[in-house]
Amino acid sequence: MTRSSACVIGLDCGTGGARALVSDLSGRVLGQATAEYPTHFPRPGWAEQTPEDWWTAAVAAIRGAVAAAGVSAADVVAISADGTSSTLVALDADLAPIGPAILWMDNRASAQARRMTATADPALARCRAGVSSEWMLPRILWLAERRPAEFERARWFVEMADYLTFRLSGRLTLGHNQATNRWFFDGRAGGWPKEFFAKIGLPGIEERFPAEVLPLGSPVGPLSREAQAATGLTATTRVVCGGTDAYVAMPGLDVCRPGKTALITGSSHLVLCQTDTPREIAGLFGPHPDCVVPGLFVYEGGQVSSLSIVKWWHDHFAAASRSGDAYGEMMRAAAEIGIGADGLVALDFWQGNRNPYTDYDLQGAIWGLTLRHTPAHVLRALVESIAFGTRNILAALTGAGVRVTDMTVCGGAARSRF
């Protein structure tokens, strides 16, 4: 291997599947591949996935991307995995999952989150609008209260990205990025808020988190033998600590400076911006310290349901496609409807609201239906609801004096002019 032939792999495990991308050291994309996995909805508001499905898809995507790139396995010098944020994996003492992972969009822990909010503990400084039921501690408390036998079996609690890093390296670690923005970790204040954990009924829970909390981009170790056999890569490949999918996108979007803003679109939407002068903003999460760039803070505003609503419409109501492009056909029809959808209004709360209300008991709505309205009107209203949800977040930022003068957009929405 020479420096000119060296390459790296980025592994992104999102809501719908795994995506692997091979690039050279200058960032030029050489090849990529995807593999899907299912989501299960056992009850309204619940969402689960199977960790082994992630690994199977990740292996397929890695092998496919390397083949598409036409590179030698020995040329792959590093691999890093990100994952959906707040997807809880509980592992037993043998490091095997005790059951399905609770997916980020699951809102079963709303009651636990509200009780945590009611404590008004200093640990809640970065979520004054309320604790999100998507976050890890409400979910762990739900498990302790509703499924105590499973809670007792669980020796370790980690995120999706941590689990993938473990499968790649054989080392169980916790990413500083997700621990800061989802677990109440604060490296500037000594780490874990132990008094808060005891106050909410989880005393000593930090002992069931991996002891090593690694910054984004830190080396974890070489690829394990098991991962080498599965992926076809070699021991020369180093595993690097990843983190929350949208936060990991920020360096790639070149928004790691004060005044720059990212709009990450996908199954959910995130508005992320960094600052060197932190202050609390009502309705938003943050400012999270050092979780992407040391010395800077991240503000976060998110929508639980965004393009997942469009997918919901497609999966259940889209007309049969003549061209084989059902998404394209239905979006073109919606684009032909005038702004305002002839009075039809939708609310994007299909899985509750993350920001600025932080209320996971809210539900979606379509209001104002008349005999004039068509399926294209409904889809137009759904897309407008997503746009207004984003506008609500931007209003919270600008209302607090954080100027948003430009946004760099990535994800599924960037592929659609509409």
Backbone torsions as a table, in degrees:
resi	resn	phi	psi	omega
1	MET	NA	137.8	173.1
2	THR	-114.5	168.2	178.6
3	ARG	-61.4	-35.0	-178.9
4	SER	-68.9	-24.3	179.8
5	SER	-96.6	-8.9	-178.4
6	ALA	-65.7	144.3	179.9
7	CYS	-147.9	168.6	-178.8
8	VAL	-132.7	161.5	178.4
9	ILE	-122.5	129.6	169.0
10	GLY	-103.1	126.9	-179.2
11	LEU	-113.8	114.5	-179.5
12	ASP	-111.9	116.1	177.7
13	CYS	-107.2	104.6	-176.7
14	GLY	-99.2	-159.4	-178.5
15	THR	-69.9	-37.6	-174.3
16	GLY	-97.8	-17.0	-178.3
17	GLY	171.9	-177.4	-179.4
18	ALA	-101.5	139.2	177.0
19	ARG	-127.6	126.6	176.8
20	ALA	-115.4	137.9	-179.4
21	LEU	-131.6	129.3	176.8
22	VAL	-102.5	129.5	175.8
23	SER	-135.7	158.1	173.2
24	ASP	-80.5	-178.5	-172.8
25	LEU	-74.4	-9.0	175.3
26	SER	-93.0	-3.8	179.4
27	GLY	96.7	2.7	179.1
28	ARG	-73.0	126.0	-177.9
29	VAL	-73.7	128.1	-179.0
30	LEU	-103.7	-30.9	-179.0
31	GLY	-176.1	154.5	178.6
32	GLN	-152.2	160.9	-179.6
33	ALA	-156.3	157.0	179.8
34	THR	-131.3	157.4	173.4
35	ALA	-149.2	134.7	-173.7
36	GLU	-93.5	160.6	169.2
37	TYR	-144.1	157.7	-173.6
38	PRO	-88.1	158.9	169.0
39	THR	-113.5	139.6	-179.6
40	HIS	-113.3	138.8	-178.6
41	PHE	-120.0	81.0	-173.7
42	PRO	-67.4	-25.8	176.8
43	ARG	-145.5	160.2	175.6
44	PRO	-56.4	129.8	179.8
45	GLY	87.2	-11.2	178.2
46	TRP	-96.4	151.7	176.4
47	ALA	-152.6	128.4	-176.1
48	GLU	-134.8	153.4	172.0
49	GLN	-137.4	163.8	-178.0
50	THR	-103.7	118.9	-177.3
51	PRO	-54.8	-35.2	179.7
52	GLU	-65.4	-30.0	175.3
53	ASP	-63.6	-38.3	177.1
54	TRP	-59.6	-47.0	-175.7
55	TRP	-66.1	-42.8	178.1
56	THR	-59.0	-45.0	179.3
57	ALA	-68.5	-38.9	179.3
58	ALA	-61.4	-44.1	178.9
59	VAL	-61.8	-44.8	179.6
60	ALA	-62.5	-42.0	-179.7
61	ALA	-66.8	-41.6	179.0
62	ILE	-61.9	-48.9	179.8
63	ARG	-62.2	-40.9	-179.8
64	GLY	-65.9	-39.7	-179.5
65	ALA	-68.3	-41.1	178.1
66	VAL	-63.2	-42.4	178.3
67	ALA	-63.8	-42.4	-179.5
68	ALA	-66.0	-32.9	-179.5
69	ALA	-76.9	-22.9	-178.9
70	GLY	67.8	31.6	-179.7
71	VAL	-104.3	163.1	175.4
72	SER	-82.3	143.3	177.7
73	ALA	-57.5	-32.7	-179.5
74	ALA	-68.6	-16.9	179.5
75	ASP	-82.1	-12.0	-177.9
76	VAL	-81.9	106.2	-173.7
77	VAL	-88.4	-22.2	-177.8
78	ALA	-156.4	155.0	175.3
79	ILE	-142.1	141.5	178.1
80	SER	-139.0	142.5	-177.5
81	ALA	-118.6	135.2	166.9
82	ASP	-113.0	168.1	-179.3
83	GLY	-151.2	170.7	176.3
84	THR	-63.0	140.6	-174.5
85	SER	-76.4	143.1	175.9
86	SER	63.8	30.4	171.3
87	THR	-94.7	108.4	-168.8
88	LEU	-84.6	127.5	174.2
89	VAL	-117.7	122.8	176.2
90	ALA	-103.8	125.9	-177.2
91	LEU	-113.6	144.9	175.9
92	ASP	-83.6	-174.1	-176.8
93	ALA	-64.1	-21.7	177.6
94	ASP	-93.8	10.3	177.1
95	LEU	67.6	28.4	175.1
96	ALA	-104.8	140.8	177.9
97	PRO	-59.7	138.5	-179.4
98	ILE	-85.0	-8.4	-179.5
99	GLY	175.1	-166.7	179.0
100	PRO	-61.5	151.8	173.1
101	ALA	-80.0	143.0	176.0
102	ILE	-85.7	113.3	-173.0
103	LEU	-72.2	154.4	-176.1
104	TRP	-50.6	-37.7	-173.8
105	MET	-81.8	-3.4	-179.5
106	ASP	-68.3	133.9	-178.0
107	ASN	-118.1	27.2	-177.3
108	ARG	-65.8	-21.0	-174.0
109	ALA	-97.4	27.4	-178.6
110	SER	-60.0	-44.0	-178.5
111	ALA	-63.1	-41.6	178.8
112	GLN	-64.6	-39.3	179.3
113	ALA	-64.3	-40.9	179.0
114	ARG	-63.9	-39.1	178.4
115	ARG	-66.1	-36.7	177.2
116	MET	-65.3	-42.1	178.2
117	THR	-59.9	-39.0	-176.5
118	ALA	-65.6	-18.0	179.0
119	THR	-70.0	-24.6	-177.2
120	ALA	52.7	32.1	-178.4
121	ASP	-67.9	149.2	177.2
122	PRO	-56.4	-22.9	179.0
123	ALA	-65.3	-15.1	-177.0
124	LEU	-91.8	14.8	-176.2
125	ALA	-59.3	-27.0	-176.9
126	ARG	-96.8	12.5	176.2
127	CYS	-149.1	59.4	-175.7
128	ARG	-65.1	-23.4	177.5
129	ALA	-73.1	-13.2	-179.6
130	GLY	133.1	154.8	176.3
131	VAL	-72.5	132.7	178.1
132	SER	-77.8	134.4	177.0
133	SER	-70.4	-9.8	174.7
134	GLU	-75.3	-21.3	-171.3
135	TRP	-73.7	166.3	-168.9
136	MET	-69.7	-42.9	-174.7
137	LEU	-65.3	-41.6	174.3
138	PRO	-59.4	-37.2	-179.3
139	ARG	-69.3	-40.4	178.0
140	ILE	-65.6	-40.2	177.9
141	LEU	-65.6	-39.2	176.0
142	TRP	-58.7	-43.9	179.8
143	LEU	-62.3	-42.9	-179.7
144	ALA	-63.2	-37.2	-175.5
145	GLU	-86.1	-36.6	-172.3
146	ARG	-100.7	-25.1	179.1
147	ARG	-137.0	66.3	-173.7
148	PRO	-59.5	-33.2	179.7
149	ALA	-64.6	-42.0	177.5
150	GLU	-67.3	-38.8	178.4
151	PHE	-59.9	-43.2	179.9
152	GLU	-66.8	-33.0	178.2
153	ARG	-70.0	-25.5	-174.4
154	ALA	-76.8	114.4	176.3
155	ARG	-88.0	-32.1	-176.5
156	TRP	-133.4	145.0	172.3
157	PHE	-120.5	127.7	-179.3
158	VAL	-140.9	170.6	174.7
159	GLU	-89.6	168.2	175.8
160	MET	-55.2	-47.7	-178.7
161	ALA	-62.3	-36.7	178.2
162	ASP	-66.3	-39.5	179.1
163	TYR	-64.0	-43.2	179.1
164	LEU	-65.1	-39.6	176.4
165	THR	-62.0	-40.1	176.2
166	PHE	-62.3	-45.0	-179.7
167	ARG	-65.1	-30.3	178.9
168	LEU	-79.0	-37.9	-170.7
169	SER	-109.0	-23.1	-173.0
170	GLY	83.2	0.6	179.4
171	ARG	-110.0	134.2	179.4
172	LEU	-95.4	112.0	-179.4
173	THR	-131.9	173.2	176.1
174	LEU	-126.7	131.1	-179.4
175	GLY	-75.4	131.2	177.9
176	HIS	-59.6	-33.9	-178.3
177	ASN	-59.3	-56.1	-177.7
178	GLN	-75.4	-29.2	177.2
179	ALA	-64.1	-33.5	-179.4
180	THR	-76.6	-44.0	-173.9
181	ASN	-91.1	-5.2	-177.9
182	ARG	-136.8	-11.5	-172.5
183	TRP	-118.4	5.7	-178.1
184	PHE	70.6	15.4	177.4
185	PHE	-73.9	139.1	177.2
186	ASP	-140.2	100.3	-178.4
187	GLY	-63.1	-23.2	179.5
188	ARG	-81.1	-14.9	-178.0
189	ALA	-116.9	24.7	175.0
190	GLY	94.4	2.4	175.2
191	GLY	105.3	-117.5	-173.2
192	TRP	-83.0	139.5	177.2
193	PRO	-83.3	79.4	-171.4
194	LYS	-62.3	-36.7	179.6
195	GLU	-65.8	-37.8	176.6
196	PHE	-63.9	-43.8	178.6
197	PHE	-58.4	-42.8	179.0
198	ALA	-66.4	-37.8	-178.1
199	LYS	-63.8	-34.7	-176.6
200	ILE	-90.2	0.6	176.4
201	GLY	98.6	18.5	178.1
202	LEU	-127.1	57.0	-179.3
203	PRO	-63.6	134.5	177.4
204	GLY	74.4	9.4	-176.6
205	ILE	-62.4	-24.7	-179.5
206	GLU	-62.9	-19.9	176.7
207	GLU	-70.0	-13.3	179.3
208	ARG	-105.2	14.7	169.8
209	PHE	-103.6	143.9	176.2
210	PRO	-53.3	138.9	-175.4
211	ALA	-69.8	-32.4	-178.9
212	GLU	-85.1	115.9	176.2
213	VAL	-110.0	106.3	-169.0
214	LEU	-101.8	135.7	176.4
215	PRO	-64.4	155.0	176.2
216	LEU	-55.3	128.7	178.2
217	GLY	89.5	1.8	179.7
218	SER	-76.3	143.5	174.0
219	PRO	-68.7	136.0	177.9
220	VAL	-100.0	-42.3	-179.8
221	GLY	156.5	-178.7	178.3
222	PRO	-72.8	160.8	174.8
223	LEU	-60.3	132.8	-178.8
224	SER	-69.5	163.1	178.7
225	ARG	-61.3	-39.9	179.8
226	GLU	-64.0	-41.3	179.3
227	ALA	-69.7	-35.2	176.5
228	GLN	-60.5	-46.3	-178.8
229	ALA	-64.1	-37.8	-176.7
230	ALA	-74.4	-42.3	-172.0
231	THR	-93.2	-19.4	-175.1
232	GLY	83.7	2.1	176.6
233	LEU	-83.4	178.6	-173.3
234	THR	-118.6	174.7	-179.3
235	ALA	-68.7	-13.0	178.1
236	THR	-76.8	-12.3	178.3
237	THR	-79.4	125.3	178.8
238	ARG	-96.6	140.1	176.8
239	VAL	-91.8	132.6	-176.9
240	VAL	-118.1	141.6	-176.8
241	CYS	-67.6	126.5	175.7
242	GLY	-101.1	-145.4	-179.1
243	GLY	-179.6	-150.4	179.9
244	THR	-67.1	132.3	-171.9
245	ASP	-51.6	-52.0	-176.3
246	ALA	-66.7	-38.3	179.3
247	TYR	-66.1	-38.1	178.3
248	VAL	-63.9	-27.8	179.6
249	ALA	-70.2	-21.0	-173.4
250	MET	-60.9	-45.2	176.2
251	PRO	-61.0	-39.2	179.7
252	GLY	-65.3	-28.5	178.8
253	LEU	-88.4	-2.3	179.3
254	ASP	58.9	47.5	178.3
255	VAL	-119.1	30.8	-176.3
256	CYS	-95.8	42.4	176.1
257	ARG	-139.4	149.0	176.4
258	PRO	-54.9	137.0	179.5
259	GLY	95.2	-10.2	178.9
260	LYS	-98.9	142.2	-176.0
261	THR	-130.6	139.2	176.2
262	ALA	-110.5	137.9	169.1
263	LEU	-114.8	105.0	-177.9
264	ILE	-96.1	118.0	-176.6
265	THR	-110.7	147.0	179.9
266	GLY	176.1	-145.8	176.2
267	SER	-56.4	-33.8	168.8
268	SER	-125.8	166.4	178.2
269	HIS	-113.8	146.3	175.1
270	LEU	-135.5	134.5	167.6
271	VAL	-105.3	121.0	-176.0
272	LEU	-128.9	131.9	174.2
273	CYS	-143.6	153.6	-177.5
274	GLN	-109.1	151.9	-179.3
275	THR	-144.8	152.9	172.3
276	ASP	-106.6	1.8	177.8
277	THR	-126.3	80.6	-171.4
278	PRO	-73.1	145.6	168.9
279	ARG	-155.3	153.8	179.9
280	GLU	-73.0	139.0	179.0
281	ILE	-123.0	122.2	-179.2
282	ALA	-59.5	130.5	176.6
283	GLY	91.9	-9.1	179.5
284	LEU	-118.1	163.1	174.8
285	PHE	-95.6	145.9	-179.6
286	GLY	109.4	-173.7	3.6
287	PRO	-76.6	126.7	-178.6
288	HIS	-87.8	122.7	-173.9
289	PRO	-82.3	135.7	166.2
290	ASP	60.2	16.5	-172.0
291	CYS	-86.1	-11.0	170.4
292	VAL	-121.8	-56.5	179.5
293	VAL	-119.7	125.3	176.8
294	PRO	-55.8	132.3	178.6
295	GLY	94.7	-11.7	178.9
296	LEU	-115.6	161.7	-178.6
297	PHE	-120.3	149.2	180.0
298	VAL	-113.0	130.4	166.4
299	TYR	-94.1	142.5	-179.1
300	GLU	-134.1	131.2	168.4
301	GLY	-129.6	130.5	-173.7
302	GLY	-136.7	156.9	173.4
303	GLN	-115.1	126.7	-178.9
304	VAL	-64.9	-48.5	-175.7
305	SER	-114.5	120.0	175.8
306	SER	-138.2	-94.0	178.3
307	LEU	-67.8	-16.6	173.9
308	SER	-64.9	-27.2	175.2
309	ILE	-69.6	-41.8	177.6
310	VAL	-61.7	-41.3	177.6
311	LYS	-64.6	-40.4	177.4
312	TRP	-57.9	-44.9	179.4
313	TRP	-63.3	-45.5	179.7
314	HIS	-59.5	-46.9	-173.8
315	ASP	-67.4	-30.1	-172.7
316	HIS	-109.1	-24.5	-170.3
317	PHE	-131.3	-11.6	-176.4
318	ALA	-64.7	140.7	178.3
319	ALA	-70.1	155.5	176.3
320	ALA	-57.2	137.2	-175.3
321	SER	-88.5	134.5	174.8
322	ARG	-82.8	-31.4	-174.7
323	SER	-96.1	-10.0	-174.1
324	GLY	89.5	-0.2	179.7
325	ASP	-116.9	73.8	-176.1
326	ALA	-62.5	-41.0	179.1
327	TYR	-60.3	-49.1	-178.3
328	GLY	-60.3	-42.4	-178.6
329	GLU	-64.9	-44.9	-176.4
330	MET	-71.1	-34.6	178.5
331	MET	-70.0	-37.0	176.9
332	ARG	-64.1	-38.7	177.8
333	ALA	-64.3	-41.6	179.5
334	ALA	-66.4	-35.5	-178.7
335	ALA	-66.3	-23.3	-179.9
336	GLU	-79.1	-14.2	177.7
337	ILE	-79.1	141.3	-178.9
338	GLY	-68.5	158.6	177.4
339	ILE	-55.8	133.1	-178.6
340	GLY	96.9	-6.4	174.8
341	ALA	50.4	38.5	179.6
342	ASP	52.3	44.9	174.7
343	GLY	86.8	-0.3	179.9
344	LEU	-84.1	130.2	-175.7
345	VAL	-122.3	137.6	176.2
346	ALA	-126.2	152.1	171.5
347	LEU	-113.9	136.2	-170.7
348	ASP	-90.4	32.8	-173.4
349	PHE	-94.8	43.5	-176.4
350	TRP	-60.6	-31.6	176.2
351	GLN	-124.9	31.9	-177.3
352	GLY	90.4	-173.0	179.9
353	ASN	-122.4	128.9	177.7
354	ARG	-85.5	-55.1	178.4
355	ASN	-140.0	143.7	7.1
356	PRO	-95.0	5.6	-174.0
357	TYR	-94.5	-26.6	-179.0
358	THR	49.3	58.4	-178.6
359	ASP	-135.1	107.2	-174.3
360	TYR	-91.6	3.4	172.6
361	ASP	-92.0	-10.0	174.2
362	LEU	-64.7	148.8	179.2
363	GLN	-130.7	158.3	-178.4
364	GLY	-68.6	161.1	-179.6
365	ALA	-151.7	149.1	169.4
366	ILE	-126.5	121.5	-171.2
367	TRP	-129.4	141.8	174.8
368	GLY	99.5	18.1	-178.4
369	LEU	-64.4	137.0	173.8
370	THR	-134.9	173.5	179.3
371	LEU	-69.0	-12.5	176.3
372	ARG	-74.3	-27.7	-170.7
373	HIS	-76.1	143.6	-179.3
374	THR	-116.4	171.5	173.8
375	PRO	-55.1	-34.6	178.4
376	ALA	-64.8	-35.5	175.2
377	HIS	-61.7	-43.7	-178.2
378	VAL	-62.9	-45.7	179.7
379	LEU	-63.6	-40.4	177.0
380	ARG	-57.8	-45.4	-179.7
381	ALA	-63.3	-38.7	178.3
382	LEU	-63.3	-45.0	179.8
383	VAL	-65.0	-39.8	177.4
384	GLU	-64.2	-34.0	178.3
385	SER	-63.7	-36.6	177.1
386	ILE	-65.3	-43.6	179.6
387	ALA	-62.5	-42.6	179.4
388	PHE	-67.8	-32.9	175.6
389	GLY	-62.3	-41.2	176.3
390	THR	-65.3	-41.5	178.2
391	ARG	-60.7	-36.4	178.3
392	ASN	-60.7	-41.0	179.8
393	ILE	-68.1	-44.3	179.3
394	LEU	-62.2	-34.9	178.2
395	ALA	-65.0	-36.2	177.1
396	ALA	-64.7	-40.3	178.4
397	LEU	-65.3	-54.3	-175.9
398	THR	-66.7	-31.9	177.7
399	GLY	-65.3	-23.0	178.0
400	ALA	-94.9	5.6	177.3
401	GLY	89.8	9.9	176.3
402	VAL	-92.2	109.3	-176.4
403	ARG	-76.1	129.4	174.5
404	VAL	-111.3	98.4	-175.9
405	THR	-96.5	-19.8	176.8
406	ASP	-155.8	154.8	176.6
407	MET	-134.3	139.5	172.5
408	THR	-103.4	123.2	-170.8
409	VAL	-107.3	139.1	173.0
410	CYS	-143.6	170.4	178.1
411	GLY	101.1	-171.5	-171.6
412	GLY	-57.9	-39.2	-177.4
413	ALA	-63.9	-27.3	-178.6
414	ALA	-67.6	-14.3	179.1
415	ARG	-87.5	-6.7	-176.7
416	SER	-118.1	118.0	178.6
417	ARG	-61.7	-36.7	177.8
418	PHE	-62.6	NA	NA
